[in-house]
Amino acid sequence: MSNHLLRSHAPISDGNWKLLDEEARERLAAALGARKLIDFLGPFGWQYSSTNLGRVEAVSTAPCPNVTGMRRRVLPLAEVRAEFAISRAELRDDDRGAQDADLEPLDLAAHRMAVAENKAVFHGWPEVDMVGISEASPHQGLTLGNDPDGWPRPVASAVLALLQAGVDGPYGLALGSEEYKLVAETAEHGGYPLRDHLHKILGGEIVWAPGVSGGVVLSLRGDDFLFESGQDLSIGYLEHDRDEVRFYLEQSFSFHVATPEAAVPLAS
């Protein structure tokens, strides 16, 4: 674990750290929908600062006459952090063997981090030069519509658009929270579950991706959507007083769309 997280300075036990780490992993595993559908590279460490794009751009001047120069293009990694506080009394009770420590602040921080990552991957983060999958896609104009029973049609149209673009499957589907809930709850006329129908069309996974607006159909063949992790999601220590300990969840990452035509956004 990286020293910059200052975990050894926190006034908590090794058992407390195990509790917090396991809780964070459990909450993040469910909500990090983007990672289930794209390529995850790394983690390469906290000091890893940029992704090589393999491209250059010309510069207007060089150090001396009759010399030309080029500048290599890179995508800087972004750092994301969500702070939270846990009661010292709850942590002491965990040391005594309590099985019901109140970790809601950590759960909420984990959800915020998952939403931030999903939104950056699917909808972009202009302030750090990340272009999202939906914005990069040349396939625009498909809509899920208000009736979930009708969703197989736009999903099938998205798969057809990918096939016509020469993008092989299988295909996955990322859905925002409301859309995923409707799929989970809806059975088509005759009782056939909508989720099963969509899975047969896609051939791949349907994932919950909180933070996504609508849905995105994308190829799962690999090498189209690249997520580079510097430091993966980790808990660090911030400060404490007599009543509570303040922590943070933190990660560094970049995201790059290598093949824009390998995904089709579906508006709500």
C-alpha positions in Angstrom: 0.0 0.0 0.0 1.3 3.4 -1.0 3.0 5.4 1.8 1.4 8.7 0.7 -2.0 7.3 2.0 -0.6 7.7 5.5 -2.4 4.7 6.7 0.1 4.0 9.5 -0.7 7.4 11.0 -4.4 6.6 11.6 -5.3 5.8 15.2 -7.1 2.6 14.3 -6.3 -1.1 14.5 -5.3 -3.5 11.7 -8.7 -5.1 12.1 -10.4 -1.7 11.5 -8.4 -1.3 8.3 -9.5 -4.8 7.2 -13.1 -3.9 7.9 -12.9 -0.6 5.9 -11.1 -2.2 2.9 -13.5 -5.1 2.7 -16.5 -2.8 2.9 -15.1 -0.5 0.2 -14.4 -3.5 -2.1 -17.9 -4.8 -1.7 -19.6 -1.5 -2.4 -17.3 -0.6 -5.4 -17.5 -4.1 -7.0 -21.3 -3.7 -7.6 -21.2 -0.1 -8.9 -18.1 0.1 -11.1 -20.1 -0.8 -14.2 -17.7 0.6 -16.7 -14.9 -1.7 -15.6 -17.0 -4.7 -16.5 -17.2 -3.7 -20.2 -13.9 -2.0 -21.0 -10.1 -2.8 -20.9 -8.6 -2.1 -17.5 -4.8 -1.6 -17.6 -2.6 -1.4 -14.5 -2.5 -0.3 -11.8 0.8 1.3 -12.5 1.3 3.2 -9.3 0.8 6.6 -7.8 3.7 8.2 -9.6 2.4 7.1 -13.0 1.3 10.4 -14.6 0.3 10.0 -18.2 -0.9 7.7 -21.0 1.1 7.5 -24.2 -1.2 8.2 -27.1 1.4 7.3 -29.7 1.0 10.6 -31.6 2.9 13.8 -32.0 2.1 17.4 -32.9 4.3 20.0 -34.6 5.8 22.9 -32.7 6.2 26.3 -34.3 9.9 26.8 -33.4 13.0 24.8 -32.6 16.1 25.6 -30.6 18.1 26.6 -33.7 17.6 27.2 -37.4 17.1 24.3 -39.9 15.9 22.0 -37.1 12.3 20.9 -36.7 10.6 19.7 -33.6 7.6 17.6 -32.6 5.9 17.2 -29.3 4.6 13.8 -28.2 1.0 13.8 -27.1 0.0 12.2 -23.8 -3.2 12.1 -21.8 -2.5 13.1 -18.2 -4.0 10.9 -15.4 -6.7 12.5 -13.3 -6.9 12.2 -9.5 -10.3 11.7 -7.9 -11.0 11.7 -4.2 -14.1 11.4 -1.9 -13.7 12.1 1.8 -15.7 10.5 4.7 -15.6 10.2 8.4 -16.2 7.2 10.7 -17.0 7.4 14.4 -14.2 6.3 16.7 -16.8 4.6 18.9 -17.9 2.5 16.0 -14.3 1.5 15.3 -13.7 0.6 18.9 -16.9 -1.6 18.8 -15.5 -3.3 15.8 -12.4 -4.2 17.8 -14.7 -5.6 20.5 -16.3 -8.0 17.9 -19.4 -6.0 16.8 -20.7 -7.2 13.5 -22.8 -4.1 12.7 -20.5 -1.2 12.6 -22.0 1.9 11.0 -20.0 2.4 7.8 -22.7 4.4 5.8 -20.3 7.3 5.2 -17.8 5.0 3.5 -20.7 3.4 1.5 -21.8 6.8 0.3 -18.2 7.8 -0.6 -17.7 4.6 -2.6 -20.9 5.2 -4.5 -19.8 8.8 -5.4 -16.5 7.4 -6.6 -18.2 4.8 -8.8 -20.5 7.4 -10.3 -17.6 9.7 -11.0 -15.7 7.0 -12.8 -18.7 5.7 -14.8 -19.6 9.3 -15.9 -16.0 10.0 -17.0 -15.9 6.8 -19.0 -19.3 7.0 -20.7 -19.9 10.8 -20.8 -16.4 12.3 -20.6 -14.7 14.8 -18.3 -13.7 17.8 -20.4 -11.7 19.5 -17.7 -9.1 16.7 -17.8 -9.4 16.1 -21.6 -11.2 12.8 -21.3 -13.7 12.1 -24.1 -16.5 9.7 -23.1 -17.7 6.7 -25.1 -21.1 8.3 -25.8 -19.6 11.6 -27.1 -17.0 9.9 -29.2 -19.4 7.6 -31.0 -20.4 8.4 -34.6 -23.6 6.4 -34.1 -26.1 8.9 -32.7 -29.9 9.2 -32.6 -31.2 5.9 -31.1 -33.5 6.2 -28.1 -34.7 3.7 -25.5 -38.1 5.2 -25.2 -40.5 5.3 -22.3 -41.8 1.7 -22.5 -39.2 -1.0 -21.5 -41.1 -3.6 -23.4 -39.9 -1.8 -26.6 -36.2 -1.7 -25.7 -35.2 -4.8 -27.6 -35.8 -2.9 -30.8 -33.3 0.0 -30.2 -30.8 -2.5 -28.7 -31.0 -4.7 -31.8 -30.6 -1.5 -34.0 -27.5 -0.6 -32.0 -26.1 -4.1 -32.6 -26.9 -3.9 -36.3 -25.1 -0.5 -36.5 -22.0 -2.1 -34.9 -22.1 -5.0 -37.3 -22.4 -2.7 -40.3 -19.4 -0.8 -39.0 -17.4 -4.0 -39.0 -17.3 -4.2 -35.2 -17.5 -7.7 -33.9 -19.2 -8.9 -30.7 -20.1 -10.0 -28.3 -21.7 -6.8 -27.1 -22.5 -5.4 -23.7 -25.0 -2.9 -22.4 -24.4 -0.3 -19.7 -27.5 1.1 -18.1 -28.1 4.0 -15.7 -29.7 3.3 -12.4 -33.3 3.9 -13.4 -33.0 2.0 -16.7 -31.3 -0.9 -15.0 -34.1 -1.0 -12.4 -36.7 -1.2 -15.2 -35.0 -4.0 -16.9 -34.7 -5.9 -13.6 -38.4 -5.5 -12.8 -39.9 -5.9 -16.3 -41.2 -9.0 -17.9 -42.4 -8.7 -21.5 -46.0 -9.7 -22.4 -46.3 -13.4 -21.9 -43.9 -13.4 -19.0 -40.6 -13.6 -20.8 -38.0 -11.5 -18.9 -36.8 -8.5 -20.7 -33.2 -9.1 -19.4 -33.1 -12.5 -21.1 -34.3 -11.1 -24.4 -31.7 -8.3 -24.3 -28.9 -10.8 -23.4 -29.8 -12.9 -26.4 -29.5 -9.9 -28.7 -26.2 -8.8 -27.2 -24.5 -12.0 -26.4 -22.8 -10.3 -23.5 -23.2 -8.7 -20.2 -25.8 -6.1 -19.0 -24.4 -4.0 -16.2 -25.6 -1.4 -13.7 -23.5 1.7 -14.2 -24.8 4.5 -11.9 -24.0 7.9 -13.4 -24.8 6.8 -16.9 -27.6 8.7 -18.7 -29.7 6.2 -20.7 -27.6 3.3 -22.0 -24.7 2.4 -24.2 -24.2 -0.7 -26.3 -20.6 -1.5 -26.9 -18.3 -4.2 -28.3 -16.6 -6.5 -25.8 -14.0 -7.7 -28.3 -11.3 -5.6 -26.5 -8.8 -2.9 -27.4 -11.5 -0.3 -28.2 -11.9 1.4 -24.8 -8.8 1.8 -22.6 -8.8 2.6 -18.9 -5.4 3.1 -17.4 -5.1 3.0 -13.6 -2.3 4.7 -11.8 -3.3 4.1 -8.2 -6.4 2.0 -8.0 -9.1 2.9 -5.6 -7.6 3.0 -2.1 -8.5 4.3 1.3 -6.2 6.9 2.9 -6.0 8.6 6.3 -6.7 12.3 6.5 -7.0 13.4 10.2 -8.8 12.7 13.4 -10.2 14.2 16.6 -11.6 12.6 19.8 -14.9 11.7 18.1 -14.1 10.6 14.6 -11.5 9.6 12.1 -11.5 11.2 8.6 -10.5 9.1 5.6 -10.7 9.4 1.8 -11.1 7.1 -1.1 -8.7 8.0 -3.9 -7.6 6.9 -7.4 -5.8 8.1 -10.4 -6.7 7.1 -14.0 -7.0 8.1 -17.6 -9.5 6.9 -20.2 -9.1 6.8 -24.0 -11.5 5.8 -26.7 -9.4 4.0 -29.3 -12.3 3.0 -31.6 -15.2 5.4 -31.5 -17.4 3.4 -33.8 -17.4 0.4 -31.4 -20.2 1.8 -29.3 -23.7 3.1 -29.7 -25.3 5.5 -27.1 -29.0 5.0 -26.4 -30.7 8.2 -25.0 -33.3 7.9 -22.3 
